[in-house]
Amino acid sequence: MDGLGGQEWVTTIRDSLYDRIPLTAADVALIETPAFLRLDRIQQLGFVSKVWPGAKHTRFEHSLGVFHLMRQAVAAVRRVAPACVEIDDETARTAIAAALLHDIGHYPFSHAIEELGPPILSHEEVGRRVIEGSEVAAVLTEHWRVDPGRVADLIDPRGELPPGDRLLRGLLSGALDVDKLDYLPRDAKHCNVPYGGVDTPRLLDALRVVDVEGRPRIVVNEKGVSPLHSLITARQEMFDNVYWHHTNRACMVMLLRAVQDALAVGAITPEQLTLHDDASLLEVLSRSAMPATTRALVDSLRSRRLHKRAVEVSARSADLYRYLNSLYADPARRRAVEMGMAAALADALGTMVEPHEVLIDIPKPERWRTDVWVWFSRPPLGFRPLMPWSEAVGLSDDDLKRYEEHRRLVRVVTTERLRDEVAKRAEVLLLPLLGGIA
């Protein structure tokens, strides 16, 4: 059995989801680069293992899973693509390489650090720098026979992509991507929760390429309608039960503030953050040169003295919820609000409250995209041969977003000693700092 372009398989990796993932010499060369091996020291779910101890799987194995699924998806698309849509071997290799490298620029501990925003770059932008400016570029050029810049463009697009790349990028990032097809069942398996189930083989078999509004697009046939719904449902269930779990989110915001305080005094730079793994980041943040707040938060994370949820704010709180949400895009203002709340609490209690003891957790607002089209070979009466999935099932992005907003809570988390006091004084602490919202 051969890999793409006639390369022979040279070894096999045993995977917890797919059993065996065969690799060529070119695959192995890329996996063995130091930049890729760093991913084996970054947990896929950050602090979720504080709740589910089995969830210690890494970005390394997730990346291998995405690579494996992309290889299958590209082969499926090439089989069904019409003659006018050319996906040559180089285009296929480029997409598969991008799948393997899609998380190469990831920061330690999931997405917490990225939430700080500029000057912190997105992991896609960091990935471009790694792909174009490290030993990864040499491997892509010599072993994969692809342009590193073209691979980076699939991960971090800069302008218009060539037609074949544009078509296949939808398999890497979008409503129907192999990233979600891997991480949802993988995360569910390692957490041992009954969510995240997706009929991946059926969904891949349902892929088709048709002309949509004058441009070839990857769609699903009628057999893909239900598996796509299971993918969307699995995603929301995993956010509800795992990714937004209050303990995981408290750890995330503790790390975020620890890094933010270190950046504020120049104790660490954005560039240095991209070089670390989970363990090395905690080690460097514990050094004496770091601010006292950073060291205290990291020591608490290591010792499992985690902040507790004191106040939860739902979308039904209207103005207050909107205001707190607005702080997501302004981390400096959020930090100022947190420090103001800590100072106000100290005045109310007549005791010392450290500036990092009161934190605001604002989960990232999720983008719910269902812009997948369905092709019916024999459409039911009332259906068209080609129609958006949302019309085929009667659900819109707005429906999904409303559900997400009502499940996504903004929380004030505190050290355990202050939890009850913050809960009792929620309105007194929040309303004056939020401009007198009543």
RAHU-V492055 format. One record per backbone hydrogen bond with DSSP energy under -1.0 kcal/mol. CO is the residue of the C=O (numbers start at 1). NH is the residue of the N-H. If there is no record, write none. Layout:
co=CO nh=NH
co=CO nh=NH
//
This chain:
co=1 nh=9
co=3 nh=6
co=7 nh=3
co=11 nh=23
co=13 nh=21
co=15 nh=19
co=18 nh=20
co=19 nh=15
co=21 nh=13
co=23 nh=10
co=23 nh=11
co=24 nh=28
co=25 nh=29
co=26 nh=30
co=27 nh=31
co=28 nh=32
co=30 nh=33
co=33 nh=37
co=34 nh=38
co=36 nh=39
co=37 nh=40
co=38 nh=41
co=39 nh=42
co=39 nh=60
co=41 nh=278
co=42 nh=59
co=45 nh=48
co=47 nh=50
co=48 nh=51
co=48 nh=52
co=52 nh=55
co=54 nh=56
co=57 nh=44
co=58 nh=62
co=59 nh=63
co=60 nh=64
co=61 nh=65
co=62 nh=66
co=63 nh=67
co=64 nh=68
co=65 nh=69
co=66 nh=70
co=67 nh=71
co=68 nh=72
co=69 nh=73
co=70 nh=74
co=71 nh=75
co=72 nh=76
co=73 nh=77
co=74 nh=78
co=75 nh=79
co=76 nh=80
co=77 nh=81
co=82 nh=85
co=88 nh=92
co=89 nh=93
co=90 nh=94
co=91 nh=95
co=92 nh=96
co=93 nh=97
co=94 nh=98
co=95 nh=99
co=96 nh=100
co=97 nh=101
co=101 nh=104
co=103 nh=106
co=109 nh=112
co=111 nh=115
co=113 nh=116
co=114 nh=117
co=117 nh=120
co=122 nh=126
co=123 nh=127
co=124 nh=128
co=125 nh=129
co=126 nh=130
co=127 nh=131
co=128 nh=132
co=129 nh=133
co=134 nh=137
co=135 nh=139
co=136 nh=140
co=137 nh=141
co=138 nh=142
co=139 nh=143
co=139 nh=144
co=140 nh=146
co=147 nh=151
co=148 nh=152
co=149 nh=153
co=150 nh=154
co=152 nh=156
co=162 nh=166
co=163 nh=167
co=164 nh=168
co=165 nh=169
co=168 nh=171
co=169 nh=172
co=169 nh=173
co=171 nh=178
co=177 nh=181
co=178 nh=182
co=179 nh=183
co=180 nh=184
co=182 nh=186
co=183 nh=187
co=184 nh=188
co=185 nh=189
co=186 nh=190
co=187 nh=191
co=188 nh=192
co=188 nh=193
co=198 nh=200
co=199 nh=203
co=200 nh=204
co=201 nh=205
co=202 nh=206
co=204 nh=207
co=206 nh=221
co=208 nh=219
co=210 nh=217
co=212 nh=215
co=215 nh=212
co=217 nh=210
co=219 nh=208
co=220 nh=375
co=221 nh=224
co=224 nh=228
co=225 nh=229
co=226 nh=230
co=227 nh=231
co=228 nh=232
co=229 nh=233
co=230 nh=234
co=231 nh=235
co=232 nh=236
co=233 nh=237
co=234 nh=238
co=235 nh=239
co=236 nh=240
co=237 nh=241
co=238 nh=242
co=238 nh=243
co=239 nh=244
co=242 nh=245
co=245 nh=249
co=246 nh=250
co=247 nh=251
co=248 nh=252
co=249 nh=253
co=250 nh=254
co=251 nh=255
co=252 nh=256
co=253 nh=257
co=254 nh=258
co=255 nh=259
co=256 nh=260
co=257 nh=261
co=258 nh=262
co=259 nh=263
co=260 nh=264
co=262 nh=267
co=263 nh=266
co=269 nh=273
co=272 nh=275
co=277 nh=281
co=278 nh=282
co=279 nh=283
co=280 nh=284
co=281 nh=285
co=284 nh=287
co=287 nh=290
co=291 nh=295
co=292 nh=296
co=293 nh=297
co=294 nh=298
co=295 nh=299
co=296 nh=300
co=297 nh=301
co=298 nh=302
co=299 nh=303
co=300 nh=305
co=304 nh=306
co=308 nh=414
co=311 nh=412
co=313 nh=410
co=314 nh=317
co=315 nh=318
co=317 nh=320
co=318 nh=322
co=319 nh=323
co=320 nh=324
co=321 nh=325
co=322 nh=326
co=324 nh=327
co=325 nh=328
co=327 nh=330
co=330 nh=334
co=331 nh=335
co=332 nh=336
co=333 nh=337
co=334 nh=338
co=335 nh=339
co=336 nh=340
co=337 nh=341
co=338 nh=342
co=339 nh=343
co=340 nh=344
co=341 nh=345
co=342 nh=346
co=343 nh=347
co=344 nh=348
co=345 nh=349
co=346 nh=350
co=346 nh=351
co=354 nh=357
co=357 nh=415
co=359 nh=413
co=361 nh=411
co=370 nh=372
co=372 nh=389
co=373 nh=220
co=374 nh=387
co=380 nh=383
co=385 nh=376
co=387 nh=374
co=388 nh=392
co=389 nh=393
co=390 nh=394
co=390 nh=395
co=396 nh=400
co=397 nh=401
co=398 nh=402
co=399 nh=403
co=400 nh=404
co=401 nh=405
co=402 nh=406
co=403 nh=407
co=404 nh=408
co=410 nh=313
co=411 nh=361
co=412 nh=310
co=412 nh=311
co=413 nh=359
co=414 nh=308
co=415 nh=418
co=418 nh=422
co=419 nh=423
co=420 nh=424
co=421 nh=425
co=423 nh=426
co=425 nh=429
co=426 nh=430
co=427 nh=431
co=430 nh=434
co=431 nh=436
co=432 nh=435
//
